[in-house]
Amino acid sequence: MDQKFPHRTRALWLAPPLTAIALAGCGGGDGEPPLPQLSAAQAAVLAGTCEALATKLGSLADTTITATTSVAAGLIGTVATPDHCLVKGEMLRRTSTVDGKSYAIGFEMRLPKNWNGRYYYQANGGIDGSVVPATGALGGGPLTGALTQGFAVMSSDAGHSNAAVGGPAFGIDPQARLDYGYQADAKLLPTAKEVIRQAYGKVPDRSYYGGCSNGGRHTLVAAARYGDQYDGYLAGAPGYNLPKAAVANIAGAQLFRTISNDPTSNSGANLATAWTAAERALLSSRVAAKCDALDGAVDGLVQDTTACQSAFNLQTDVPTCTGARDGTCLTAAQKAAVAGIFGGLKTSAGALVYSSFPFDTGHGTPGVANWKFNSPVQLDSGAVGLIFKVPPLAGTSTADQLATWALTTSIDSMVAEINATNATYTESAMSFMTPPNPTNLATVKNRGAKMLVYHGVSDPIFSVNDTQAWYDGLRSANGGDASNFARFFRVPGMNHCSGGPAADQFDMLSKLVTWVEQGQAPESITATVRGAGNAGGANADLPSGWSPSRSRPLCPYPKVAKYIGSGDIESADNFRCE
């Protein structure tokens, strides 16, 4: 029995034949041998009817197929999808010996009738807990998805139903914690491949894994733990230090609470009085005034994020209030709070809780307010209190009790508890939620697999600085250059996964496939804004003066987009990555 994947059968996991891998692929750095070049996937057609597939799948181990349904071509959300077969099911139904509740790994698969030979695992966001449509939806607001492009796609609830067990209360069960963190992936993949084999007569030629936010975390974890099982990884806003980020967001809320209208209130609306929309917009405008022109174009976007952090000074570039707050200044207390959060909140001993955040142009949006003021009391309180800390709080805690706990408990103790274990919870949150060695991706690299990572510079919950630090570590671990198998793209102005004053619509999956299967690494990726009339829905955060079809190149870090000095500043054609 395979200890790493205990529910798989050996026949399904045979590696691709050596003839499928050409060794004359991408070259490495100086003195480094070329990396393997993986061959392209081969298309196939769904064999038989969707309904007949149910009979074929009846013998799957530890799995119950609950429905197989034909779905006609049409829209799912805003994404046009092809004719496909929808398969729903669950795996490994059990009753917890800790909380007495029933758990299973719920999933769905969508199998296009005309298949491109590829599999995509759609890692979902938040605390998982529901099976969302397996369209292979991509971060950044694109109009396409993996299903649209012909992939067979799976999504899952990562081992728990929020509706059945009470949202974050699943964290009372130690196995549900582990499934959510990383183990559900290993249990689902053999089932996904067998469903595909029965549907098309072969297992996928190429397998891809992707998601944004917690889905980005899932992706980096999969690359570190299961680097031999996927050929391409697409990670957006990867909160791979999610427990730390949640504690830091609570720490920020505690700080805002002290300067809010009511230092005893638990509400997000009250926290928002500490730093109003007008005051957040003021910060963004002052950042733009100092940094916008660094890339050669005054266009409301700061492309050179790194240079901006040196150019902008919160204390001198934002007026300090000498009288009443009116949106044109920040008080000394507000500046101290903002400086603490952007500089990286610390424990009483001076240790960084999570990460610093960069100053950018997207801090004035409603999305930022939601993450900074509502999330600490509505989301992070339950995640830290019930899923991440050891021991967890009582599973019967009410929302208000969780909020009170979050806003009144020592951050030092939270940091200790997300790193703690005991006899019942044998893995800490910082073990089951994070990649075991995030900068050791030798397995991914050496088999010819590739990775693309993107992150909004104005992301208020997972810091682009944290992702940048990870990528810098990956570069160091690979002789100073990891670009022959992994590339990282900062998205100026973008909030968490999408939104913000940004060009937030782009298709990285197609670029990843081209890199994996044809050896063509992306030197830039064109992103467009979602202006009025956009089929995927307009982005309400866009400034009114921007063209509704503005485009920009996203550049692989450390390069930045620079204006060439002439031509329409609304077009990506007049910028280049330098």
PLY file of the C-alpha trace (Angstrom):
ply
format ascii 1.0
element vertex 578
property float x
property float y
property float z
element edge 577
property int vertex1
property int vertex2
end_header
0.00 0.00 0.00
1.32 3.42 -0.96
1.69 5.38 2.29
1.63 8.78 0.60
-1.58 8.08 -1.34
-3.27 5.29 0.68
-6.45 5.13 -1.44
-4.88 4.85 -4.87
-4.37 1.80 -7.02
-1.02 1.29 -8.65
-2.40 0.92 -12.18
-3.76 4.45 -12.24
-0.49 6.01 -11.20
1.96 4.77 -13.76
4.11 7.67 -14.90
3.90 8.78 -18.54
6.14 6.66 -20.76
9.61 8.03 -21.36
8.68 8.67 -24.96
6.30 11.37 -23.70
9.18 13.43 -22.36
11.79 15.03 -24.56
15.01 15.80 -22.70
15.97 18.67 -24.96
13.53 21.12 -23.43
14.05 24.42 -21.63
17.60 25.25 -20.73
18.49 26.13 -17.17
20.88 28.71 -15.81
24.61 28.83 -16.43
26.05 25.34 -16.10
22.63 23.82 -15.44
21.50 20.97 -17.69
18.34 21.50 -19.76
15.07 20.67 -18.05
12.83 17.95 -19.53
10.27 19.11 -22.08
6.85 17.54 -21.53
4.90 16.55 -24.61
1.52 18.00 -25.55
-1.76 16.46 -24.43
-3.81 14.60 -27.02
-7.54 15.23 -27.40
-10.29 12.63 -27.02
-14.09 12.42 -27.13
-16.42 11.33 -24.33
-17.17 7.64 -24.82
-20.88 6.87 -24.62
-23.50 8.85 -22.78
-23.07 10.76 -19.57
-25.82 8.76 -17.88
-24.13 5.46 -18.78
-21.00 6.65 -16.99
-22.71 6.12 -13.64
-22.63 2.35 -14.14
-18.95 2.38 -15.02
-18.14 4.33 -11.87
-20.06 2.07 -9.50
-16.95 0.21 -8.34
-14.87 3.19 -7.23
-13.35 2.46 -3.83
-14.72 4.40 -0.85
-16.71 6.57 -3.28
-20.39 7.15 -3.94
-21.47 8.74 -7.22
-24.66 10.66 -6.51
-25.45 11.99 -9.99
-24.31 12.00 -13.61
-26.05 14.61 -15.75
-25.65 15.94 -19.28
-25.28 19.72 -19.38
-25.85 21.64 -22.60
-23.51 24.39 -23.72
-24.32 27.71 -22.10
-23.35 30.13 -19.38
-22.30 29.15 -15.88
-22.08 32.49 -14.17
-20.50 34.71 -16.80
-18.38 31.98 -18.39
-19.51 30.22 -21.58
-19.08 26.47 -21.17
-19.30 23.62 -23.71
-21.49 20.51 -23.71
-20.29 18.42 -20.82
-21.07 15.65 -18.37
-21.49 16.61 -14.72
-20.49 13.95 -12.18
-21.23 14.48 -8.48
-20.11 12.33 -5.60
-18.42 11.96 -2.26
-15.57 9.96 -0.77
-14.68 8.44 2.59
-17.87 9.13 4.55
-17.09 8.87 8.29
-18.29 9.93 11.73
-15.82 11.88 13.83
-14.81 10.40 17.17
-14.00 13.92 18.39
-17.11 15.99 17.62
-19.54 13.23 16.60
-20.37 14.88 13.27
-20.47 13.25 9.84
-17.78 14.12 7.30
-17.00 13.22 3.69
-15.02 14.67 0.80
-17.65 16.01 -1.58
-16.73 16.70 -5.20
-17.96 17.31 -8.69
-16.33 16.80 -12.06
-17.25 18.40 -15.37
-16.18 16.38 -18.40
-16.41 18.12 -21.80
-17.66 15.96 -24.65
-14.72 17.23 -26.70
-11.80 16.86 -24.31
-8.34 18.37 -24.73
-6.62 15.53 -22.87
-5.93 17.62 -19.74
-7.13 17.56 -16.13
-7.49 20.66 -13.92
-8.01 20.59 -10.18
-9.87 23.74 -9.15
-8.71 24.65 -5.65
-11.29 26.85 -3.99
-11.08 29.78 -1.60
-11.94 30.67 1.98
-12.33 27.73 4.33
-13.69 25.54 1.49
-16.73 23.64 2.76
-18.89 23.67 -0.37
-18.61 22.13 -3.81
-18.69 25.05 -6.23
-19.20 24.59 -9.99
-16.12 22.95 -11.49
-15.66 25.40 -14.34
-11.98 25.91 -13.64
-12.68 29.55 -12.90
-9.48 31.56 -12.98
-8.49 34.46 -10.74
-8.19 37.94 -12.16
-11.67 38.21 -13.66
-11.18 36.41 -17.00
-13.96 35.45 -19.38
-12.69 31.91 -19.73
-11.93 28.93 -17.55
-10.40 25.49 -17.76
-13.70 23.85 -18.74
-14.21 26.37 -21.54
-10.76 25.50 -22.81
-11.58 21.78 -22.91
-10.16 20.51 -19.61
-11.83 17.92 -17.43
-12.25 19.81 -14.15
-12.77 18.77 -10.52
-13.72 20.88 -7.51
-14.31 19.72 -3.94
-15.29 20.85 -0.46
-11.88 19.72 0.89
-13.45 17.25 3.29
-16.25 19.08 5.10
-19.61 20.71 4.50
-19.91 24.11 6.15
-23.70 23.81 6.08
-23.62 20.45 7.86
-20.94 21.06 10.48
-21.28 24.78 11.15
-18.68 26.60 9.08
-15.31 26.83 10.85
-16.51 24.40 13.55
-15.14 21.62 11.33
-11.81 22.55 12.91
-12.88 20.69 16.05
-12.28 17.46 14.11
-8.52 16.89 13.66
-8.91 14.85 10.46
-11.08 17.55 8.87
-8.27 20.02 9.59
-5.79 17.80 7.78
-8.10 17.19 4.82
-8.65 20.93 4.48
-4.94 21.63 4.74
-3.60 19.08 2.27
-4.83 15.50 2.55
-8.05 15.78 0.53
-5.94 16.45 -2.56
-4.14 13.16 -2.27
-7.39 11.24 -1.80
-9.23 12.91 -4.69
-6.66 12.62 -7.46
-6.86 8.81 -7.97
-10.66 9.10 -8.17
-10.45 11.97 -10.66
-8.11 10.01 -12.91
-10.30 6.90 -12.78
-13.41 8.93 -13.67
-11.50 10.39 -16.61
-10.27 6.95 -17.69
-13.78 5.55 -17.67
-15.14 8.58 -19.52
-12.51 8.85 -22.25
-10.67 5.54 -22.28
-7.41 7.00 -20.96
-6.05 8.97 -18.05
-5.11 12.60 -18.68
-1.91 13.25 -20.58
-1.30 16.42 -18.57
-2.60 17.49 -15.15
-2.85 21.07 -13.85
-3.65 22.55 -10.46
-4.79 26.10 -9.73
-6.70 28.55 -7.60
-6.65 31.97 -5.96
-6.50 33.02 -2.30
-6.81 29.83 -0.24
-6.85 28.15 -3.65
-3.43 29.70 -4.27
-2.30 28.31 -0.93
-3.60 24.89 -1.94
-1.59 25.21 -5.15
1.73 25.98 -3.47
1.10 23.19 -0.96
0.39 20.75 -3.79
3.58 21.80 -5.58
5.62 21.15 -2.43
3.89 17.93 -1.36
2.75 16.41 -4.66
5.24 17.79 -7.16
5.38 14.49 -9.03
1.64 14.44 -9.78
0.94 17.66 -11.70
2.52 19.24 -14.75
1.46 22.84 -14.21
0.59 24.98 -11.19
-1.30 28.30 -11.35
-1.33 30.14 -8.00
-3.12 33.44 -7.46
-2.67 35.54 -4.29
-1.28 32.45 -2.57
-1.87 32.86 1.15
0.56 30.09 1.89
1.06 31.54 5.39
-2.69 31.78 5.87
-2.77 31.21 9.67
-0.21 34.00 10.15
-2.14 36.30 7.82
-5.37 35.69 9.73
-3.71 36.45 13.08
-2.11 39.59 11.61
-5.49 40.76 10.30
-6.95 40.33 13.78
-3.99 42.26 15.19
-4.76 45.06 12.75
-8.39 45.09 13.87
-7.32 45.32 17.50
-5.19 48.31 16.57
-7.98 50.00 14.60
-10.40 49.39 17.45
-8.31 51.59 19.77
-8.80 54.59 17.47
-12.36 53.85 16.35
-15.49 55.68 17.44
-16.19 52.97 20.04
-13.18 51.07 21.46
-15.55 48.48 22.97
-17.54 47.58 19.82
-17.04 44.35 17.89
-18.62 45.51 14.65
-16.80 45.89 11.39
-18.71 49.11 10.76
-17.24 50.59 13.92
-13.72 49.43 13.02
-14.12 51.24 9.69
-14.49 54.56 11.52
-10.80 54.31 12.40
-9.81 54.78 8.76
-12.64 55.97 6.54
-13.08 55.52 2.80
-12.08 59.15 2.20
-8.95 58.71 4.32
-7.98 55.50 2.56
-8.51 57.18 -0.81
-6.29 60.02 0.41
-3.47 57.56 1.06
-3.83 56.06 -2.42
-3.84 59.48 -4.07
-0.68 60.50 -2.22
1.03 57.26 -3.22
0.07 57.94 -6.85
1.35 61.51 -6.65
4.74 60.25 -5.50
5.06 57.05 -7.55
2.82 57.10 -10.64
5.42 58.68 -12.93
8.20 56.24 -11.99
7.27 54.02 -14.96
7.19 56.90 -17.44
3.42 57.29 -17.67
1.06 59.20 -15.38
-1.89 56.83 -15.66
-3.08 55.99 -12.15
-1.01 52.81 -11.96
2.26 52.28 -10.11
4.19 49.69 -12.08
7.49 50.02 -10.22
6.28 48.80 -6.85
9.74 48.34 -5.41
10.91 51.85 -6.26
7.67 53.28 -4.87
8.31 51.92 -1.39
11.52 53.96 -1.26
9.96 57.06 -2.83
6.84 57.29 -0.66
6.96 58.41 2.97
3.74 58.15 4.98
4.82 60.72 7.53
5.80 63.47 5.11
3.72 62.74 2.01
0.34 62.56 3.76
-0.75 65.65 5.72
-1.08 65.28 9.48
-4.32 66.64 10.90
-4.02 69.76 13.03
-7.77 70.04 13.51
-10.84 67.93 12.82
-10.66 64.90 10.53
-12.16 65.82 7.16
-10.64 63.31 4.73
-7.73 65.55 3.77
-5.35 64.41 6.49
-4.56 61.59 8.92
-4.12 62.04 12.65
-0.87 61.04 14.33
-2.67 58.04 15.86
-3.98 56.98 12.45
-0.53 57.28 10.93
0.89 55.13 13.71
-1.73 52.44 13.08
-1.31 52.50 9.28
2.48 52.47 9.60
2.27 49.49 11.95
0.09 47.50 9.61
1.97 48.30 6.40
5.32 47.85 8.09
4.27 44.45 9.43
2.61 43.93 12.82
4.77 42.40 15.52
4.48 40.42 18.73
5.38 41.95 22.07
8.87 40.52 21.59
9.26 42.31 18.26
8.83 39.25 16.02
6.93 39.74 12.76
3.48 38.16 12.93
3.08 37.81 9.16
4.41 40.28 6.57
4.68 43.92 5.58
2.37 45.33 2.87
3.35 47.72 0.05
1.84 51.15 -0.44
-0.11 51.25 -3.71
-3.06 52.95 -5.41
-5.88 50.53 -4.49
-6.38 51.13 -0.76
-9.56 53.20 -1.10
-11.87 50.48 -2.43
-14.80 48.80 -0.65
-13.03 45.47 -1.00
-10.15 46.70 1.13
-12.60 47.88 3.80
-14.29 44.48 3.84
-11.03 42.62 4.38
-9.59 45.05 6.92
-12.69 45.68 9.05
-15.29 42.94 8.52
-13.06 39.93 7.93
-11.25 40.02 11.31
-14.50 39.67 13.26
-16.57 37.66 10.75
-14.03 35.29 9.18
-10.60 35.34 10.82
-12.03 34.99 14.32
-13.61 31.63 13.45
-10.68 30.46 11.35
-8.08 31.16 14.04
-10.31 30.24 16.98
-11.69 26.97 15.61
-9.46 25.75 12.76
-5.93 26.98 13.45
-5.36 27.23 17.19
-4.53 24.31 19.48
-6.63 23.67 21.41
-9.61 25.14 19.52
-12.33 27.15 21.17
-15.61 25.39 21.88
-17.41 24.57 18.64
-20.60 26.12 20.01
-19.07 29.60 20.12
-21.43 32.21 18.67
-20.32 34.74 16.10
-20.28 37.47 18.74
-18.30 35.32 21.16
-15.73 34.64 18.44
-15.50 38.33 17.61
-15.06 39.25 21.27
-12.38 36.61 21.66
-10.53 37.87 18.56
-10.55 41.52 19.61
-9.59 40.95 23.24
-7.10 38.07 23.14
-3.34 38.46 23.18
-1.77 38.23 19.72
1.23 36.58 21.35
-1.00 33.70 22.49
-2.57 33.36 19.03
0.87 33.13 17.43
1.85 30.44 19.92
-1.37 28.49 19.40
-1.18 28.32 15.59
2.22 26.67 16.10
1.07 24.34 18.89
0.17 20.63 18.95
-1.25 18.23 21.51
-2.29 14.58 21.71
-5.49 15.20 19.71
-4.21 17.78 17.22
-0.87 16.29 16.24
-0.13 18.78 13.45
-0.06 22.52 14.03
-1.80 24.90 11.64
1.61 26.04 10.44
2.25 22.42 9.51
-0.99 21.31 7.86
-1.75 24.64 6.14
1.65 25.49 4.65
4.11 23.93 2.21
6.58 21.82 4.22
9.52 23.47 2.45
8.10 26.17 0.18
11.31 26.96 -1.69
12.26 23.34 -2.37
10.43 22.61 -5.60
13.10 20.39 -7.08
10.59 17.67 -7.94
8.45 20.12 -9.90
11.45 21.58 -11.67
13.31 18.38 -12.50
10.35 16.62 -14.09
9.70 19.54 -16.46
6.62 20.93 -14.70
6.03 24.70 -14.54
4.49 27.25 -12.21
2.91 30.68 -12.71
2.09 32.86 -9.69
0.30 36.23 -9.64
-0.63 38.62 -6.84
-2.37 42.00 -6.62
-0.14 44.73 -5.21
-3.12 46.28 -3.35
-4.21 42.95 -1.84
-5.26 43.83 1.74
-5.35 40.33 3.27
-2.49 38.30 1.72
0.52 40.48 1.09
2.27 40.54 -2.26
5.43 41.14 -0.18
5.04 37.67 1.34
4.72 36.09 -2.10
7.68 38.14 -3.33
9.75 36.93 -0.36
8.80 33.34 -1.22
9.84 33.84 -4.84
13.11 35.49 -3.81
13.76 32.42 -1.67
12.95 30.17 -4.62
15.41 32.11 -6.75
18.11 31.75 -4.10
17.46 28.02 -3.85
18.00 27.74 -7.61
21.27 29.57 -8.04
19.65 33.00 -8.13
17.20 32.29 -10.98
14.05 30.16 -10.93
12.59 31.57 -14.15
13.17 28.38 -16.13
10.33 26.69 -14.22
8.52 29.32 -12.08
7.54 32.93 -12.77
5.86 35.50 -10.52
3.72 38.44 -11.70
2.70 41.43 -9.59
-0.58 43.08 -10.66
-0.50 46.83 -9.87
-3.61 48.23 -8.18
-5.37 44.86 -7.93
-7.05 43.91 -4.67
-7.57 40.33 -3.51
-7.69 38.12 -6.65
-9.55 40.82 -8.62
-10.94 44.34 -8.36
-9.22 47.55 -7.44
-8.06 50.22 -9.93
-6.35 47.59 -12.04
-6.13 45.65 -15.28
-7.42 42.51 -13.58
-8.61 40.37 -16.50
-6.07 37.94 -17.90
-5.73 34.31 -18.92
-2.67 32.70 -17.38
-3.82 29.12 -17.86
-3.31 29.19 -21.62
0.16 30.65 -21.07
0.95 27.93 -18.55
-0.13 25.18 -20.95
2.01 26.67 -23.72
5.00 26.76 -21.38
4.49 23.22 -20.06
3.75 21.54 -23.37
5.60 23.68 -25.92
8.45 25.12 -23.89
7.46 28.76 -24.52
7.88 30.71 -21.29
5.72 33.86 -20.95
7.84 37.01 -21.20
4.73 39.07 -20.42
1.00 38.49 -20.11
-1.53 41.00 -21.38
-4.12 42.13 -18.85
-7.16 44.29 -19.59
-9.51 46.29 -17.42
-13.15 45.30 -16.99
-14.77 48.51 -18.17
-18.39 49.26 -19.02
-19.85 46.57 -21.25
-17.40 43.85 -20.20
-19.07 40.47 -20.55
-17.71 39.35 -17.21
-19.10 42.37 -15.43
-17.62 45.83 -15.03
-15.14 46.56 -12.26
-16.73 49.28 -10.10
-13.30 50.29 -8.76
-12.05 51.65 -12.10
-11.39 55.41 -12.29
-13.78 57.18 -14.63
-11.01 58.59 -16.81
-9.64 55.21 -17.88
-10.49 53.67 -21.22
-12.94 50.76 -20.69
-10.56 48.60 -22.74
-7.23 49.70 -21.21
-4.55 47.01 -21.34
-1.19 46.53 -19.68
1.55 43.92 -19.79
2.06 41.95 -16.60
5.79 41.42 -16.22
7.66 38.54 -14.60
9.27 39.78 -11.40
11.65 41.55 -10.96
10.87 43.25 -14.29
8.30 46.08 -14.41
6.24 47.59 -17.22
7.72 50.85 -18.54
6.12 53.27 -20.99
8.16 53.50 -24.20
7.64 57.27 -24.33
5.16 57.53 -27.17
1.83 56.09 -28.23
-1.53 55.62 -26.54
-1.06 55.03 -22.80
-4.26 52.97 -22.79
-2.58 50.21 -24.81
-0.21 47.49 -23.60
1.57 47.77 -26.96
3.27 50.94 -25.74
4.77 49.41 -22.62
7.56 46.90 -22.29
8.92 44.80 -19.46
12.30 46.02 -18.24
0 1
1 2
2 3
3 4
4 5
5 6
6 7
7 8
8 9
9 10
10 11
11 12
12 13
13 14
14 15
15 16
16 17
17 18
18 19
19 20
20 21
21 22
22 23
23 24
24 25
25 26
26 27
27 28
28 29
29 30
30 31
31 32
32 33
33 34
34 35
35 36
36 37
37 38
38 39
39 40
40 41
41 42
42 43
43 44
44 45
45 46
46 47
47 48
48 49
49 50
50 51
51 52
52 53
53 54
54 55
55 56
56 57
57 58
58 59
59 60
60 61
61 62
62 63
63 64
64 65
65 66
66 67
67 68
68 69
69 70
70 71
71 72
72 73
73 74
74 75
75 76
76 77
77 78
78 79
79 80
80 81
81 82
82 83
83 84
84 85
85 86
86 87
87 88
88 89
89 90
90 91
91 92
92 93
93 94
94 95
95 96
96 97
97 98
98 99
99 100
100 101
101 102
102 103
103 104
104 105
105 106
106 107
107 108
108 109
109 110
110 111
111 112
112 113
113 114
114 115
115 116
116 117
117 118
118 119
119 120
120 121
121 122
122 123
123 124
124 125
125 126
126 127
127 128
128 129
129 130
130 131
131 132
132 133
133 134
134 135
135 136
136 137
137 138
138 139
139 140
140 141
141 142
142 143
143 144
144 145
145 146
146 147
147 148
148 149
149 150
150 151
151 152
152 153
153 154
154 155
155 156
156 157
157 158
158 159
159 160
160 161
161 162
162 163
163 164
164 165
165 166
166 167
167 168
168 169
169 170
170 171
171 172
172 173
173 174
174 175
175 176
176 177
177 178
178 179
179 180
180 181
181 182
182 183
183 184
184 185
185 186
186 187
187 188
188 189
189 190
190 191
191 192
192 193
193 194
194 195
195 196
196 197
197 198
198 199
199 200
200 201
201 202
202 203
203 204
204 205
205 206
206 207
207 208
208 209
209 210
210 211
211 212
212 213
213 214
214 215
215 216
216 217
217 218
218 219
219 220
220 221
221 222
222 223
223 224
224 225
225 226
226 227
227 228
228 229
229 230
230 231
231 232
232 233
233 234
234 235
235 236
236 237
237 238
238 239
239 240
240 241
241 242
242 243
243 244
244 245
245 246
246 247
247 248
248 249
249 250
250 251
251 252
252 253
253 254
254 255
255 256
256 257
257 258
258 259
259 260
260 261
261 262
262 263
263 264
264 265
265 266
266 267
267 268
268 269
269 270
270 271
271 272
272 273
273 274
274 275
275 276
276 277
277 278
278 279
279 280
280 281
281 282
282 283
283 284
284 285
285 286
286 287
287 288
288 289
289 290
290 291
291 292
292 293
293 294
294 295
295 296
296 297
297 298
298 299
299 300
300 301
301 302
302 303
303 304
304 305
305 306
306 307
307 308
308 309
309 310
310 311
311 312
312 313
313 314
314 315
315 316
316 317
317 318
318 319
319 320
320 321
321 322
322 323
323 324
324 325
325 326
326 327
327 328
328 329
329 330
330 331
331 332
332 333
333 334
334 335
335 336
336 337
337 338
338 339
339 340
340 341
341 342
342 343
343 344
344 345
345 346
346 347
347 348
348 349
349 350
350 351
351 352
352 353
353 354
354 355
355 356
356 357
357 358
358 359
359 360
360 361
361 362
362 363
363 364
364 365
365 366
366 367
367 368
368 369
369 370
370 371
371 372
372 373
373 374
374 375
375 376
376 377
377 378
378 379
379 380
380 381
381 382
382 383
383 384
384 385
385 386
386 387
387 388
388 389
389 390
390 391
391 392
392 393
393 394
394 395
395 396
396 397
397 398
398 399
399 400
400 401
401 402
402 403
403 404
404 405
405 406
406 407
407 408
408 409
409 410
410 411
411 412
412 413
413 414
414 415
415 416
416 417
417 418
418 419
419 420
420 421
421 422
422 423
423 424
424 425
425 426
426 427
427 428
428 429
429 430
430 431
431 432
432 433
433 434
434 435
435 436
436 437
437 438
438 439
439 440
440 441
441 442
442 443
443 444
444 445
445 446
446 447
447 448
448 449
449 450
450 451
451 452
452 453
453 454
454 455
455 456
456 457
457 458
458 459
459 460
460 461
461 462
462 463
463 464
464 465
465 466
466 467
467 468
468 469
469 470
470 471
471 472
472 473
473 474
474 475
475 476
476 477
477 478
478 479
479 480
480 481
481 482
482 483
483 484
484 485
485 486
486 487
487 488
488 489
489 490
490 491
491 492
492 493
493 494
494 495
495 496
496 497
497 498
498 499
499 500
500 501
501 502
502 503
503 504
504 505
505 506
506 507
507 508
508 509
509 510
510 511
511 512
512 513
513 514
514 515
515 516
516 517
517 518
518 519
519 520
520 521
521 522
522 523
523 524
524 525
525 526
526 527
527 528
528 529
529 530
530 531
531 532
532 533
533 534
534 535
535 536
536 537
537 538
538 539
539 540
540 541
541 542
542 543
543 544
544 545
545 546
546 547
547 548
548 549
549 550
550 551
551 552
552 553
553 554
554 555
555 556
556 557
557 558
558 559
559 560
560 561
561 562
562 563
563 564
564 565
565 566
566 567
567 568
568 569
569 570
570 571
571 572
572 573
573 574
574 575
575 576
576 577
